[in-house]
Amino acid sequence: MEKVKEVKCGNVLFNVVDIFGNQHEECRVTEVYKNTVAVLDTDKQTSWIIHKKDLGLEMEAPNPKNWANSHFDLATTKKLGIDGGINHRFEKCTARKL
């Protein structure tokens, strides 16, 4: 994972991990927010969100301590990935005969 000093729109980042845990080889920064960066994967032409702390940057507005307990678990989301988070409940179901 790439560690950077500063991020601006138009920068190209290499080997970064999005909030779902997916690795991207080359991304172009499209927007910079307080705690996150929006990027465009140049290979797949898809947009993703990356946390600034994953890039080694300081977050401008860190979340309160109780936010992590009341919101989704980021570590679990990264383990499941985007496909596992959406479709994992369907893989366990067995088909019924009509």
C-alpha positions in Angstrom: 0.0 0.0 0.0 1.3 3.4 -1.0 2.0 6.0 1.7 1.8 9.6 0.5 2.5 13.1 2.0 -0.3 15.0 0.3 -3.2 14.2 -2.0 -4.6 16.6 -4.7 -7.1 16.1 -7.5 -5.5 14.5 -10.5 -2.8 12.6 -8.5 -2.1 9.0 -9.5 -1.9 6.5 -6.7 -0.5 3.0 -7.0 -1.4 -0.2 -5.0 -4.1 1.3 -2.8 -6.8 -0.5 -0.8 -10.4 0.8 -0.8 -12.9 0.7 2.1 -14.0 -2.8 1.0 -10.5 -4.3 1.0 -10.1 -4.4 -2.7 -6.6 -3.8 -4.1 -6.2 -1.3 -7.0 -3.0 -1.1 -9.0 -3.4 2.4 -10.4 -6.0 5.0 -9.4 -6.5 8.7 -10.3 -7.8 11.0 -7.5 -11.1 12.7 -8.4 -12.1 14.3 -5.2 -10.5 15.0 -1.8 -12.8 15.1 1.3 -12.1 15.5 5.0 -11.5 11.9 5.9 -11.6 10.1 2.5 -10.4 10.3 -1.1 -12.5 9.4 -4.1 -10.5 7.7 -6.8 -11.1 6.3 -10.3 -9.6 2.9 -11.0 -7.9 3.4 -14.4 -8.1 -0.3 -15.4 -11.8 -0.9 -14.7 -13.0 2.7 -14.9 -14.9 2.4 -11.6 -15.0 4.9 -8.7 -14.0 3.9 -5.2 -13.5 5.5 -1.8 -10.2 5.3 0.2 -9.7 6.4 3.8 -7.0 9.0 4.3 -5.6 7.0 7.2 -5.0 4.0 4.8 -2.8 6.3 2.7 -0.9 7.4 5.8 -2.5 10.9 5.9 -3.9 12.7 8.9 -7.7 12.8 9.0 -9.1 16.4 9.2 -12.3 15.4 11.1 -11.8 12.2 13.0 -15.0 10.5 14.2 -16.1 10.4 17.8 -15.1 7.4 19.9 -18.6 5.9 20.0 -19.1 6.2 16.3 -17.3 2.9 15.6 -19.6 1.0 17.9 -22.8 2.4 16.5 -21.9 2.1 12.8 -20.7 -0.7 10.5 -17.5 -2.6 11.3 -14.8 -1.6 8.8 -12.5 -4.5 9.5 -15.3 -7.0 8.8 -16.3 -5.2 5.6 -12.7 -5.3 4.4 -12.5 -9.1 5.0 -15.8 -9.8 3.1 -15.0 -7.5 0.2 -17.7 -5.9 -1.9 -18.9 -9.1 -3.5 -18.8 -11.0 -0.2 -20.7 -8.3 1.6 -23.5 -8.3 -0.9 -23.8 -11.8 -2.1 -22.6 -13.9 0.9 -26.1 -14.4 2.3 -27.2 -16.0 -1.0 -24.4 -18.5 -1.2 -25.5 -20.3 2.0 -29.1 -20.8 0.8 -30.1 -24.1 -0.7 -32.5 -24.4 -3.5 -36.0 -25.8 -2.8 -37.9 -27.9 -5.2 -41.3 -26.4 -6.1 
